[in-house]
Amino acid sequence: MSDDMFEGLDDETIAKIKKLQDITRETDGNEAFANAQFTIALLFMYKGALLQAISTWEKIKKSDSLELFARAQFDIGCCYEELGSKNEAIRAWENVDRENDANSYARAQLNLGVIYAKDKKLEKALSHWRKIRRSDSLEGYANANLNIGWALELLGQHDEAIKTWYKILREDSLTSYAEAQLNIGLNLIRRNQPEEAIAIWKNIGRDDSKSIYARAKYYIGHALNDVSESIKEWEKVTREDDPAEYSKIQFSIGNLLINQDNKLRVENNKSILRKAKKSYLEAKQLFPYEAYCCVEICELLLKDKTHDFGRVLESFFDKITFILHKLTINFDNTFERKLAHYTSIDVANILLSVDNQERPSSFRLNTINNVNDPSEGQMLDSFLDINSNKVVYNPEFDERFQAFVGCFTFNHNSLNQFRLYGKKNNLEASGVSLVFQSTFFKPKSLNEGLSFLSSFAQISKSEERIFEHMDIENINSSKKIIDKGVLNQNVMRCIYIEPESRYVQLAQRNKETFYREFGKETIAEKNWEEYHKEPIPKSV
């Protein structure tokens, strides 16, 4: 092994590796050699030297140890997956046989299924997951059946999905059992069977999974038609169970109580409002903007002089949150699955890290003050006659309140945009259209609040890169990528306003893009008509 293999390693790790390299097949035997190579590979992997780890694991042969060969091939596949070499990962996992190591076989089949599922090859994914037996690995069997159930749901086979989830026992995996019970309940809710769903969710205990227990209680509370019973279920959840679910529950309690006060409209009802206020304060971690507004509304409602004004503000707040939710992009819309960002070739190269010398740059957000159109964000004032002079002005910079935005469009193939955002070396239309996967954005949800409206920094301070249903020998503690960045955010549909004529339009795809995408006129026209039938908010 050349010294180049040790580049970037500390002296202690190098010393350990060199000592293990002294173990050979000839002097120490095949199994001892395989164990040494396996440990060397792990040391490389712990330091992020994945290619060196792979080349070391590849030295282990079946004749050395069937079990270690299987485990090595599994870990080789995980390293290739981490490096983005999907085909090499598949080849490695397909080398793992049940006869060599049943546990590694189950994990390999699970990962193969995940790979094909990500490529939307659900039938192929199902064929791999269905190979896993309970005798191979209890946890692998449980995870496989969880995935099988989800795949069947996507294929519209809801009854089969429920049957599959029922196969998962608490003895197989506490977490997978709890998740399966949660999924069954959600399926029953969609069938308008709330009582059956509640009974299923009550099977989930805190010892199974604190987080899933909290989610189950959240769903139970919403499925019940009794305010006191809902609150009783919700109050069983603590912040230690799951901070996010706890915040959602506390916000729900606040909403129930403030609505109770509105319905009762009796004197001496201030205890209900005080409890609502307390719940909103507990919810501010996940609902910073809404909790702040609701606490202020509660303060107004608690005072006789401002009670009626509080109700007016409550009505305004409900309308605002309704509008913002309507404007949030729903990626389930078939024809709005592509969101593009136009930029220059130079910026695109930085974002994609074309030279492979550094990690790709994060996607940067800019303040609204830096956009091309100086009237951006000011049309609403004119439309509502707040700015009666209708003069475009530069607002004073206030470091306490700033809006940071990134701009995207549904029209990912627009000549005008290519010209606007790129003119490299004086070449016209030399811009780049980067189309983002929907996973880059935060999905639309009624349960997670307006996180983009917050006085608190929504910052991701660290990320541990792990595989979805994939594991490598002790990889969870091996490699962390420390970074700072804004958490995934929702995408909001723009409102285009012409204040003079009072014409308003919401952002959507242009008709011409359907002709570019589908080519044939009859297909383009048919899909254009279908697009306008989908739930795009026509008015707010």
VOGU-3710 file (C-alpha; in Angstrom, 3 decimals, decimal comma):
1> msddmfegld> 0,000/0,000/0,000  1,549/3,305/-1,132  1,906/6,323/1,131  -0,603/8,151/-1,101  -3,294/5,971/0,456  -2,585/7,619/3,814  -3,042/11,194/2,616  -5,211/13,154/5,034  -4,983/10,552/7,822  -3,616/11,285/11,285
11> detiakikkl> -0,523/9,510/12,614  -2,490/7,340/15,049  -4,753/5,978/12,306  -1,788/5,354/9,992  -0,015/3,422/12,757  -3,090/1,235/13,339  -3,418/0,490/9,629  0,273/-0,385/9,201  0,109/-2,786/12,142  -2,942/-4,523/10,661
21> qditretdgn> -1,178/-4,766/7,293  1,339/-7,129/8,885  -1,407/-9,775/9,083  -1,236/-11,978/5,975  -3,028/-15,039/4,648  0,229/-16,988/4,530  1,293/-16,443/8,146  -1,981/-15,825/9,999  -4,661/-17,599/7,969  -7,476/-16,503/5,681
31> eafanaqfti> -9,982/-15,433/8,333  -7,450/-13,383/10,315  -6,419/-11,646/7,074  -10,069/-10,906/6,225  -10,714/-9,488/9,706  -7,647/-7,256/9,423  -8,677/-5,953/5,992  -12,203/-5,319/7,226  -10,895/-3,257/10,148  -8,511/-1,311/7,881
41> allfmykgal> -11,425/-0,474/5,586  -13,450/0,782/8,536  -10,575/3,026/9,619  -10,435/4,532/6,132  -14,190/4,934/6,068  -14,248/6,661/9,463  -11,876/9,292/8,052  -13,963/9,804/4,918  -11,514/7,981/2,623  -14,234/5,950/0,922
51> lqaistweki> -12,268/4,903/-2,181  -9,466/3,505/-0,005  -12,078/1,699/2,099  -13,613/0,160/-1,029  -10,271/-1,043/-2,420  -9,465/-2,624/0,958  -12,812/-4,400/1,322  -12,412/-5,735/-2,231  -9,372/-7,738/-1,080  -11,642/-9,985/1,005
61> kksdslelfa> -12,566/-13,182/-0,881  -15,263/-15,766/-0,262  -12,533/-18,302/0,472  -11,347/-16,111/3,371  -14,711/-15,877/5,156  -18,197/-16,093/3,650  -19,643/-13,817/6,345  -16,939/-11,144/6,062  -17,156/-11,252/2,256  -20,910/-10,569/2,472
71> raqfdigccy> -20,469/-7,762/5,004  -17,672/-6,231/2,921  -19,773/-6,283/-0,256  -22,645/-4,652/1,602  -20,413/-1,855/2,890  -18,817/-1,414/-0,544  -22,303/-0,826/-1,912  -23,028/1,785/0,764  -19,784/3,626/-0,014  -20,543/3,653/-3,730
81> eelgskneai> -24,030/4,957/-2,961  -22,485/7,723/-0,874  -20,186/8,573/-3,789  -23,124/8,705/-6,190  -22,075/5,579/-8,128  -25,457/3,874/-8,178  -24,623/1,072/-10,634  -21,519/0,033/-8,688  -23,591/0,041/-5,480  -26,173/-2,237/-7,098
91> rawenvdren> -23,479/-4,659/-8,305  -21,947/-4,876/-4,830  -25,271/-5,489/-3,077  -26,198/-8,163/-5,614  -23,040/-10,046/-4,564  -24,491/-10,598/-1,079  -26,077/-14,056/-0,677  -28,376/-15,215/2,107  -26,230/-18,328/2,620  -23,168/-16,209/3,376
101> dansyaraql> -24,775/-13,830/5,878  -28,550/-13,554/6,242  -28,463/-10,177/7,982  -26,273/-8,555/5,310  -28,478/-10,130/2,638  -31,590/-8,543/4,164  -29,918/-5,145/4,366  -28,681/-5,407/0,773  -32,141/-6,328/-0,531  -33,631/-3,443/1,445
111> nlgviyakdk> -31,182/-1,002/-0,136  -31,702/-2,373/-3,637  -35,406/-1,784/-3,188  -34,793/1,802/-2,052  -32,581/2,462/-5,103  -35,264/1,247/-7,518  -38,054/3,008/-5,628  -36,193/6,313/-5,975  -36,095/5,654/-9,725  -39,882/5,081/-9,586
121> klekalshwr> -39,429/1,390/-10,484  -41,827/0,257/-7,774  -42,429/-3,273/-9,061  -38,689/-3,956/-9,107  -38,355/-2,447/-5,636  -41,168/-4,673/-4,368  -39,467/-7,779/-5,773  -36,370/-7,075/-3,659  -38,213/-6,170/-0,462  -40,371/-9,302/-0,713
131> kirrsdsleg> -37,262/-11,503/-0,679  -36,542/-10,553/2,932  -37,688/-13,069/5,538  -38,249/-12,608/9,229  -35,551/-15,258/9,825  -32,997/-13,113/7,937  -33,387/-10,059/10,153  -36,312/-8,986/12,308  -35,613/-5,299/11,750  -34,900/-5,777/8,040
141> yananlnigw> -38,160/-7,685/7,636  -40,082/-4,935/9,435  -38,480/-2,141/7,386  -39,122/-4,045/4,172  -42,808/-4,417/4,978  -43,049/-0,732/5,841  -41,646/0,073/2,412  -43,846/-2,512/0,688  -46,892/-0,899/2,265  -45,906/2,564/1,042
151> alellgqhde> -45,225/1,254/-2,465  -48,628/-0,454/-2,555  -50,231/2,809/-1,413  -48,580/4,611/-4,323  -49,874/1,913/-6,663  -53,394/2,418/-5,313  -53,539/-0,999/-3,607  -54,710/0,318/-0,239  -56,150/-2,937/1,148  -52,917/-4,782/0,369
161> aiktwykilr> -50,930/-1,997/2,021  -52,898/-2,383/5,259  -52,471/-6,181/5,194  -48,724/-5,725/4,775  -48,429/-3,282/7,670  -50,380/-5,673/9,899  -47,581/-8,231/9,377  -45,174/-6,081/11,387  -45,068/-7,140/15,036  -43,781/-5,254/18,033
171> edsltsyaea> -41,231/-8,075/18,488  -39,774/-7,342/15,030  -38,994/-3,686/15,647  -40,628/-1,297/18,096  -40,228/1,719/15,814  -41,395/-0,055/12,658  -44,388/-1,495/14,510  -45,375/1,977/15,708  -44,952/3,458/12,223  -47,029/0,667/10,698
181> qlniglnlir> -49,841/1,262/13,195  -49,693/4,990/12,431  -49,956/4,295/8,689  -52,913/1,945/9,145  -54,738/4,613/11,131  -54,116/7,272/8,485  -55,430/4,903/5,834  -58,590/4,338/7,877  -59,081/8,095/8,303  -59,024/8,482/4,522
191> rnqpeeaiai> -61,815/5,886/4,436  -63,814/7,955/6,930  -63,392/5,399/9,724  -62,188/7,618/12,605  -63,199/5,288/15,458  -61,237/2,393/13,958  -58,269/4,692/13,332  -58,290/5,946/16,932  -58,316/2,364/18,223  -55,287/1,524/16,076
201> wknigrddsk> -53,369/4,635/17,109  -53,956/3,827/20,772  -51,890/0,648/20,224  -48,794/2,836/19,975  -46,952/3,244/23,260  -44,306/5,720/24,314  -41,856/2,816/24,699  -42,313/1,922/21,018  -41,203/5,331/19,796  -41,595/8,631/21,615
211> siyarakyyi> -41,844/10,565/18,360  -44,440/8,295/16,747  -46,371/8,130/20,034  -46,593/11,933/19,944  -47,740/11,918/16,315  -50,403/9,328/17,127  -51,744/11,472/19,974  -51,809/14,468/17,634  -53,930/12,540/15,134  -56,180/11,101/17,858
221> ghalndvses> -56,943/14,586/19,164  -57,978/15,790/15,728  -60,058/12,672/15,060  -62,099/13,096/18,255  -65,213/15,269/18,156  -65,011/16,260/21,808  -62,946/19,281/22,866  -62,195/18,060/26,386  -61,292/14,544/25,176  -59,028/15,959/22,469
231> ikewekvtre> -57,197/18,150/24,968  -56,926/15,222/27,404  -55,166/13,125/24,729  -52,922/15,976/23,635  -51,816/16,810/27,174  -50,264/13,341/27,462  -47,501/14,460/25,082  -44,411/16,175/26,483  -41,749/18,225/24,747  -39,289/15,408/25,477
241> ddpaeyskiq> -41,357/13,037/23,328  -40,884/15,162/20,220  -40,384/18,954/20,250  -42,048/19,509/16,856  -45,092/17,354/17,587  -45,386/18,972/21,020  -45,480/22,413/19,367  -48,138/21,268/16,890  -50,238/19,900/19,735  -49,903/23,033/21,864
251> fsignllinq> -50,893/25,189/18,897  -53,928/22,951/18,316  -54,898/23,272/21,994  -54,651/27,053/21,728  -56,878/27,069/18,640  -59,498/24,862/20,289  -59,589/27,025/23,403  -59,751/30,363/21,592  -62,607/29,021/19,466  -64,340/27,822/22,635
261> dnklrvennk> -64,149/31,328/24,027  -65,650/32,688/20,819  -68,545/30,218/20,963  -69,332/30,621/24,654  -69,094/34,448/24,790  -69,742/34,474/28,530  -68,186/36,396/31,387  -65,482/34,848/33,568  -64,192/32,982/30,521  -60,739/34,491/30,886
271> silrkakksy> -59,265/31,284/32,276  -59,814/29,651/28,869  -58,007/32,499/27,119  -55,111/32,397/29,601  -54,723/28,683/28,936  -54,862/29,334/25,177  -52,154/31,982/25,522  -49,967/29,587/27,501  -50,373/26,928/24,798  -49,443/29,373/22,043
281> leakqlfpye> -46,299/30,354/23,944  -45,375/26,671/24,152  -45,856/26,372/20,365  -43,543/29,191/19,289  -40,662/26,848/18,405  -42,513/25,538/15,335  -45,034/28,348/14,859  -43,031/31,514/15,635  -45,121/33,897/13,531  -48,534/32,401/14,296
291> ayccveicel> -47,780/31,989/18,008  -46,664/35,616/18,278  -49,865/36,835/16,576  -52,133/34,565/18,615  -50,549/35,606/21,918  -51,141/39,263/21,001  -54,755/38,452/20,071  -55,244/36,659/23,406  -53,931/39,745/25,213  -56,565/41,860/23,454
301> llkdkthdfg> -59,331/39,343/24,147  -58,461/39,267/27,843  -59,253/42,986/28,195  -62,871/44,086/28,063  -62,035/47,327/26,231  -60,158/45,574/23,425  -62,045/42,275/23,271  -64,058/43,126/20,144  -60,985/44,541/18,416  -59,197/41,279/19,235
311> rvlesffdki> -61,925/39,358/17,426  -61,475/41,594/14,362  -57,719/40,948/14,348  -58,359/37,230/14,819  -60,543/37,292/11,704  -57,823/39,152/9,758  -55,195/36,691/10,949  -57,300/33,708/9,846  -57,712/35,246/6,391  -53,989/36,008/6,075
321> tfilhkltin> -52,930/32,481/7,002  -55,592/31,080/4,648  -54,229/33,171/1,759  -50,607/32,241/2,488  -51,510/28,562/2,610  -53,332/28,883/-0,719  -50,276/30,542/-2,264  -47,921/27,766/-1,120  -46,952/25,515/-4,033  -48,272/21,963/-3,883
331> fdntferkla> -45,866/19,655/-5,720  -48,587/17,032/-6,124  -49,861/19,125/-9,038  -48,902/17,034/-12,085  -48,116/19,987/-14,325  -46,183/22,046/-11,779  -43,541/19,478/-10,941  -40,667/21,536/-12,388  -39,374/24,716/-10,804  -36,494/26,433/-12,561
341> hytsidvani> -33,996/29,084/-11,509  -32,354/31,102/-14,292  -28,788/32,215/-13,744  -25,460/32,707/-15,500  -23,106/29,918/-16,539  -20,554/31,026/-13,925  -23,061/30,857/-11,061  -24,383/27,510/-12,313  -20,838/26,092/-12,266  -20,404/27,249/-8,672
351> llsvdnqerp> -23,740/25,733/-7,601  -22,962/22,425/-9,312  -19,258/22,384/-8,372  -18,309/21,469/-11,936  -14,561/21,420/-11,192  -15,153/18,923/-8,339  -12,556/20,729/-6,242  -14,940/21,880/-3,549  -18,383/21,099/-2,228  -21,127/22,763/-4,279
361> ssfrlntinn> -22,073/26,226/-3,102  -25,278/26,656/-1,159  -28,175/28,313/-2,946  -28,113/31,932/-1,795  -31,078/34,068/-0,864  -31,068/37,834/-1,375  -33,011/40,646/0,223  -35,971/42,026/-1,674  -33,982/45,294/-2,051  -31,606/43,620/-4,519
371> vndpsegqml> -34,109/42,437/-7,135  -34,111/43,780/-10,692  -37,474/45,556/-10,494  -37,385/48,477/-7,993  -41,187/48,297/-7,647  -41,034/44,667/-6,469  -43,077/44,227/-3,306  -44,615/47,717/-3,491  -47,501/47,054/-5,887  -49,719/45,796/-3,077
381> dsfldinsnk> -49,473/49,153/-1,284  -50,720/50,932/-4,394  -53,397/48,323/-5,011  -54,738/48,782/-1,468  -54,351/52,580/-1,716  -51,851/52,572/1,153  -49,342/54,401/-1,035  -51,703/57,037/-2,400  -48,945/58,835/-4,336  -48,121/55,570/-6,165
391> vvynpefder> -44,442/56,537/-6,069  -41,791/53,818/-6,081  -39,520/54,412/-3,107  -36,514/52,734/-1,553  -37,498/51,632/1,954  -35,044/52,373/4,721  -32,894/49,425/5,689  -34,038/47,842/8,945  -31,740/45,081/10,155  -34,494/43,699/12,407
401> fqafvgcftf> -36,919/42,938/9,583  -35,626/41,658/6,276  -37,172/39,388/3,655  -34,760/37,021/1,914  -35,982/35,458/-1,306  -34,950/33,176/-4,147  -36,801/33,345/-7,446  -38,106/30,379/-9,428  -40,425/29,904/-12,377  -42,664/27,179/-13,795
411> nhnslnqfrl> -41,488/28,172/-17,288  -38,205/26,295/-17,392  -37,592/26,756/-21,129  -38,106/30,459/-21,799  -35,946/32,244/-24,392  -36,653/35,593/-22,761  -35,371/34,328/-19,394  -32,244/32,821/-21,000  -31,505/36,254/-22,487  -32,307/38,155/-19,304
421> ygkknnleas> -30,105/36,149/-16,940  -27,102/35,389/-19,112  -24,868/37,099/-21,609  -21,524/35,366/-21,144  -18,794/36,783/-23,372  -21,483/38,934/-25,047  -23,295/35,832/-26,320  -27,072/36,287/-26,377  -29,296/33,805/-24,529  -26,323/32,181/-22,786
431> gvslvfqstf> -28,101/31,876/-19,449  -28,752/28,578/-17,701  -32,037/27,123/-16,480  -31,511/24,954/-13,391  -34,504/22,712/-12,694  -34,758/21,727/-9,010  -36,186/18,541/-7,582  -39,204/19,066/-5,341  -37,189/17,643/-2,407  -35,081/20,835/-2,464
441> fkpkslnegl> -38,134/22,667/-1,124  -40,289/22,188/1,942  -43,516/20,331/1,104  -46,842/22,041/1,645  -48,255/21,192/5,070  -51,088/22,454/7,220  -49,280/21,259/10,323  -45,930/23,036/10,296  -46,790/26,692/10,257  -45,381/29,621/8,346
451> sflssfaqis> -41,745/29,028/9,235  -40,617/31,594/6,672  -42,287/34,356/8,731  -40,197/34,365/11,856  -38,117/36,517/14,143  -36,041/33,425/14,912  -33,293/32,128/12,630  -34,373/28,878/10,984  -30,815/27,614/10,665  -29,542/24,114/10,065
461> kseerifehm> -26,362/23,953/12,150  -25,285/20,429/11,319  -26,215/17,590/9,083  -25,361/13,951/9,536  -25,281/12,243/6,181  -26,831/8,810/6,459  -28,617/6,475/4,104  -32,369/5,989/3,936  -32,899/2,518/5,355  -29,208/1,905/4,673
471> dieninsskk> -26,533/1,229/7,199  -22,840/0,598/7,059  -20,728/-0,886/9,826  -20,879/1,921/12,438  -21,209/4,600/9,748  -23,587/6,722/11,836  -20,738/7,853/14,039  -18,136/8,074/11,300  -18,767/11,105/9,169  -20,499/14,370/9,872
481> iidkgvlnqn> -20,668/17,329/7,545  -20,860/20,497/9,579  -22,435/23,386/7,756  -24,734/26,299/8,269  -27,669/27,022/6,060  -31,331/27,864/6,045  -33,646/24,896/6,424  -35,793/23,854/3,459  -38,448/26,471/2,783  -41,837/26,574/1,107
491> vmrciyiepe> -42,245/28,046/-2,358  -44,888/30,742/-2,599  -46,840/31,570/-5,726  -46,290/35,199/-6,790  -49,177/37,622/-7,189  -48,868/39,917/-10,193  -50,688/43,223/-9,698  -51,393/46,069/-12,120  -52,599/48,743/-9,683  -54,002/51,138/-12,291
501> sryvqlaqrn> -56,385/48,643/-13,901  -56,566/46,592/-10,667  -55,790/43,442/-12,660  -54,508/40,555/-10,514  -53,041/37,244/-11,663  -51,340/34,382/-9,856  -48,125/32,845/-11,154  -48,684/29,777/-13,294  -47,344/28,054/-16,394  -47,699/29,674/-19,802
511> ketfyrefgk> -49,669/27,885/-22,493  -46,674/27,876/-24,836  -44,717/25,653/-22,404  -47,265/22,883/-22,912  -46,583/22,956/-26,648  -42,837/22,763/-26,036  -43,217/19,890/-23,567  -45,801/17,765/-25,372  -45,246/18,809/-28,992  -48,450/17,522/-30,540
521> etiaeknwee> -51,187/20,167/-30,528  -54,008/17,872/-29,407  -51,995/16,580/-26,432  -50,786/20,064/-25,487  -54,323/21,488/-25,609  -55,745/18,563/-23,625  -53,112/18,916/-20,888  -53,541/22,702/-20,830  -57,242/22,208/-20,136  -56,457/19,606/-17,449
531> yhkepipksv> -54,002/22,025/-15,853  -56,736/24,600/-15,394  -58,963/22,007/-13,733  -56,346/21,255/-11,064  -56,625/23,104/-7,725  -54,573/26,178/-8,632  -55,961/28,976/-6,452  -57,810/31,270/-8,858  -58,504/33,934/-6,275  -57,546/34,897/-2,755
//
